[in-house]
Amino acid sequence: MSQKAVRILGIDPGLNHTGYGFVDFVPGHFTYVASGVLNVPAGELSDRLGFIFKSLSALIEEHHPNVASIEKTFLNTNAQSSMLLSHARGAAMCAVSCHSILCKEISTREIKKSVTGYGAADKDQVQQMVLRHLKLEDTRFSPDESDALATAICYGSSSILLGLVPTLGTKAGSSGTGVSRRGSSARRSRNEWTKRYEGKV
């Protein structure tokens, strides 16, 4: 039986522009599904957060991801900007949680290092490596899209997802069985992933 792909939703949160990207993942291979940017209209903060929540909810219902990953808030010297970004992240994470989807927060540096091999890579480098991971040519994603796709790719490339795969299908926050023990090798985790999706466990 062929392996069943895990569909990952990557989110690059922002109060003005929230990027999203869906990719299908089997060990060692990513397939592009969809991506885009939610251009949040001006207005009251509550209305803008509601727009992010409702729009992401609609996308989740359309594409049915198994898991999600979101970029952590980068704390800068502008406390107001950091606070507003945190609000946007909260709206996005609530949309994911309301659909009972596991969600992982990943730091910007970790995402860049996973996708490009360099934790301080610039946006152009991230964009080029996203295209390479997805085996796409002549495609130009916006920075918000490529960052969201990079977040999804990082999740799939790490042992985080391989360790969580046996619990997919359980609701977010519920306990599952068969999670790889801390310190398990990548080979062991990959074997468990394969057994799971070939119906052997």
N, C-alpha and C positions, 0 to 999 in steps of 0.2 A: 504494500500500500504506500502511495506517495505521501511524503510528509505534508502535514497541514500547516499552512503559514499562520503566524501570529500577526495580527494587524496592530500597528503601533500608531498612536496619535501623538505628535510632537507639538508643543505650544510655546510660542515666543510671546509672552504677555506684554501688553502695553495699553495705556488708557486711550491713546489716539489710534494706534494701529496694533492689532493683535494678529500675529502670524500663526498659521496652522499647517500641518503637513501629515499626511497619512502614508505609511509605507507598510508593505508586507515583508515579513522576515522569516526565513528558515536559516539554520546555522550556516554562516558564510555567504549568504546572499540576501540582497535587498531588492524589492520591486516597488517602483513608484506607483502610488495610487491616485493621490490628489493633493493639492495644496492651494493656498491663497492667503489673502489678508482681509481681516475684518476692519474696515475703515469706520471707526466709531464716530457717530455724529456729535456735534457740539450740543451742549445742554446741561441740565442738572446732573450732578454726579450719579445720583441714583438711577436716572434714565440711561446713562452711558454704561453703567455696570449691568443694568438689565439687558441692554443690547448685546453685550458680550456673552452673558449667560444664555440668552435665548438663541443667539446665532450659533454658538458652539453646541448647544443642545441639539439644534436642528442638524448640524453636521454629523454629530455622533449618531443620531438616529438614521442618517442616510448611509454612513460608511461602516458602522458597527465595529469600532475598534475593540480589541481584547484588553489592551493596556494603554496607559497614557504616560507621558513624561512632560515636565514643564521646567523652564529655566528658573533658577532661583533669583530672588531679588538681589541686584547689585547695589549695595549701600554706598552712596556717594556723599559728597559734602552738602548737597541740597536735600535737606530732610523732607521738604514738601514734595519734591519729585519722587523720592523713595516711597513716601507714604501713598501717593497716588498710584504708583506702580504696584504696590502691595495690594491695593484695592482691586486693581485689574486682575492680578493673579488670583485673588480670592474668588472673584466672580467666575473665572475660568475653572478653578479647582472645584467649585460648587457644582458647576455644570457636569464635570466628570463624575463627581461623587454621586450626584443624583441619578446617574445611570449605572451605579454599582460597578465602576471600573477602577481597577488598581491604578494609582498614580504615583509616580516617582519624581521627586524634585532633584534636579541636577545642576551643579554650579556651572557658570559660564566657562571657567577655565577647564573644568573636566570635559565639557562638551567639545571645546576646541582641541584639546589634547587628543581626545578619542578620534575625532574626525580627521584632523590634520597632522597629528603627532607633535603639535606645538601649542602649548597652553596660552600663548599670547598672539595667536594668529589673527590677521586682520579679516575684515568681512569678505574681501575678494578671495582670499585663500580658502576660507570656509566654503564659499560658494563653489569654487572650482572642485574642491574635494567632495562636496555633496554630489555634484554631477558625476564624479568618478565612481563614488560608492553606488550610485543608482544606475550607472552605465547609460547615462543620457548624453546626447550630443545636441548642439544647436538649441539649447534651452537656456533661458535667462530668468532666474528667479529673482524676485525682489529680495532685499536683505532680510525682511521679516519672514518671508517664506523659507529662504535657505537656512536661517537660524532655527526655525521650527523643525524643518526636515533634519537638520544636524542633531537636534535634541532627540528626535526619534531614532536616528542612526546610532547615536551614543548609547541609548538604552539597549538597542539590539546587540551592539558590539560588546557590551560589558557582561560580566558574569551575573550582574544583577538580574537581568531578565531570565537567563538560563536557570537561575536558582528559583525564580518565582513561577516559572511555567507550570509546574505540577499543580499550582493553586489556581490557575486560570479557570474560570467558570464558577469560582466562589465569589461571593459578594465582597466588595471592598470593606476591609475591616474585619471580616470573618476569618476564622482560623482554617487552615488547610493542612493537608498531609503531604508528605513526600518532598518537602523542600530540601534542597541540597544543604548539607551541613557547611558551616563556615569553614573555609580552608579547603573545600573540595577542589580538585583540579578542574581546569576547563574541559578536559577530555571526559571526566566523569559527569560533569554537568551537561555536556553536549549529548552524551549517551542517554542520560535521563530524559532530556528534551526529546530525542528521537523516539525512545520507547513510548513516551506519552502520546506523541502525535501519530504513531503507527498503531496505536490502540493496544499496546502490549502491557500497559499498566493501568 
